[in-house]
């Protein structure tokens, strides 16, 4: 059986976002969810916990939010500036 991920058009950048969407404009769908890093059940799509902080690799050039995965941001740029 194939499981499909719900997608939507991000109102911030116009790109197609999957899952819980871009952190720049979180859809709020799928809440509550379990954080893959700390295991807590949270309602906030912008949840950041201590285990996540060392894994942050990208910053959004539009809104300045940090993320672990580039797919979570509208205009991702590596934190190391490369």
C-alpha atoms as a printed R data frame, in Angstrom:
   type eleno elety resid chain resno      x      y      z
1  ATOM     1    CA   UNK     A     1  0.000  0.000  0.000
2  ATOM     2    CA   UNK     A     2  1.357  3.427 -0.966
3  ATOM     3    CA   UNK     A     3  1.110  6.159  1.643
4  ATOM     4    CA   UNK     A     4  0.882  9.697  0.294
5  ATOM     5    CA   UNK     A     5  2.045 12.858  2.074
6  ATOM     6    CA   UNK     A     6 -0.417 15.739  2.009
7  ATOM     7    CA   UNK     A     7  0.947 18.768  0.155
8  ATOM     8    CA   UNK     A     8 -0.129 22.399 -0.103
9  ATOM     9    CA   UNK     A     9  1.050 25.615 -1.724
10 ATOM    10    CA   UNK     A    10  3.005 27.751  0.734
11 ATOM    11    CA   UNK     A    11  1.450 31.240  0.933
12 ATOM    12    CA   UNK     A    12  4.861 32.744  1.783
13 ATOM    13    CA   UNK     A    13  6.897 31.527 -1.183
14 ATOM    14    CA   UNK     A    14  4.387 29.792 -3.490
15 ATOM    15    CA   UNK     A    15  6.302 26.506 -3.505
16 ATOM    16    CA   UNK     A    16  4.686 23.152 -2.816
17 ATOM    17    CA   UNK     A    17  5.336 22.109  0.779
18 ATOM    18    CA   UNK     A    18  4.813 18.653  2.223
19 ATOM    19    CA   UNK     A    19  4.077 17.242  5.636
20 ATOM    20    CA   UNK     A    20  3.645 19.972  8.236
21 ATOM    21    CA   UNK     A    21  4.804 22.590  5.721
22 ATOM    22    CA   UNK     A    22  7.393 25.293  5.818
23 ATOM    23    CA   UNK     A    23  8.376 26.752  9.181
24 ATOM    24    CA   UNK     A    24  8.107 30.177  7.534
25 ATOM    25    CA   UNK     A    25  4.347 29.678  7.392
26 ATOM    26    CA   UNK     A    26  3.398 26.533  9.327
27 ATOM    27    CA   UNK     A    27  0.040 25.071  8.369
28 ATOM    28    CA   UNK     A    28 -0.682 23.835 11.870
29 ATOM    29    CA   UNK     A    29 -2.106 20.648 10.411
30 ATOM    30    CA   UNK     A    30 -1.153 17.356 11.944
31 ATOM    31    CA   UNK     A    31 -0.926 18.781 15.475
32 ATOM    32    CA   UNK     A    32 -0.306 17.471 17.978
33 ATOM    33    CA   UNK     A    33  2.751 15.582 16.796
34 ATOM    34    CA   UNK     A    34  5.652 13.798 18.456
35 ATOM    35    CA   UNK     A    35  9.036 15.521 18.169
36 ATOM    36    CA   UNK     A    36 11.529 13.162 16.531
37 ATOM    37    CA   UNK     A    37 14.347 14.586 18.687
38 ATOM    38    CA   UNK     A    38 12.979 14.839 22.245
39 ATOM    39    CA   UNK     A    39  9.947 12.524 22.009
40 ATOM    40    CA   UNK     A    40  7.518 15.074 23.498
41 ATOM    41    CA   UNK     A    41  4.023 15.532 22.094
42 ATOM    42    CA   UNK     A    42  3.717 19.166 21.019
43 ATOM    43    CA   UNK     A    43  1.157 21.393 19.292
44 ATOM    44    CA   UNK     A    44  3.568 24.090 18.088
45 ATOM    45    CA   UNK     A    45  4.909 23.493 14.537
46 ATOM    46    CA   UNK     A    46  7.811 25.821 15.441
47 ATOM    47    CA   UNK     A    47  8.840 23.618 18.396
48 ATOM    48    CA   UNK     A    48 12.587 23.757 19.105
49 ATOM    49    CA   UNK     A    49 14.138 21.612 21.833
50 ATOM    50    CA   UNK     A    50 17.747 21.366 23.096
51 ATOM    51    CA   UNK     A    51 18.534 18.186 21.086
52 ATOM    52    CA   UNK     A    52 17.565 20.072 17.890
53 ATOM    53    CA   UNK     A    53 19.784 23.117 18.468
54 ATOM    54    CA   UNK     A    54 23.078 21.419 17.557
55 ATOM    55    CA   UNK     A    55 21.507 19.993 14.392
56 ATOM    56    CA   UNK     A    56 20.329 23.312 12.905
57 ATOM    57    CA   UNK     A    57 21.927 23.657  9.472
58 ATOM    58    CA   UNK     A    58 19.799 26.147  7.522
59 ATOM    59    CA   UNK     A    59 18.443 29.669  7.847
60 ATOM    60    CA   UNK     A    60 15.609 31.144  5.790
61 ATOM    61    CA   UNK     A    61 16.707 34.167  3.753
62 ATOM    62    CA   UNK     A    62 13.116 35.496  3.926
63 ATOM    63    CA   UNK     A    63 12.176 35.255  7.606
64 ATOM    64    CA   UNK     A    64 15.378 34.253  9.458
65 ATOM    65    CA   UNK     A    65 13.984 31.050 10.962
66 ATOM    66    CA   UNK     A    66 16.396 28.183 11.588
67 ATOM    67    CA   UNK     A    67 15.758 24.600 10.502
68 ATOM    68    CA   UNK     A    68 17.393 21.210 10.378
69 ATOM    69    CA   UNK     A    69 16.163 20.387  6.866
70 ATOM    70    CA   UNK     A    70 16.241 22.793  3.912
71 ATOM    71    CA   UNK     A    71 12.821 21.569  2.792
72 ATOM    72    CA   UNK     A    72 11.268 23.221  5.862
73 ATOM    73    CA   UNK     A    73 12.166 26.758  4.729
74 ATOM    74    CA   UNK     A    74 11.018 28.920  1.827
75 ATOM    75    CA   UNK     A    75 14.480 30.259  0.917
76 ATOM    76    CA   UNK     A    76 17.023 28.080  2.739
77 ATOM    77    CA   UNK     A    77 20.694 29.003  3.011
78 ATOM    78    CA   UNK     A    78 23.363 27.002  4.845
79 ATOM    79    CA   UNK     A    79 24.228 28.425  8.270
80 ATOM    80    CA   UNK     A    80 27.936 28.112  7.534
81 ATOM    81    CA   UNK     A    81 27.505 30.634  4.706
82 ATOM    82    CA   UNK     A    82 28.525 28.338  1.861
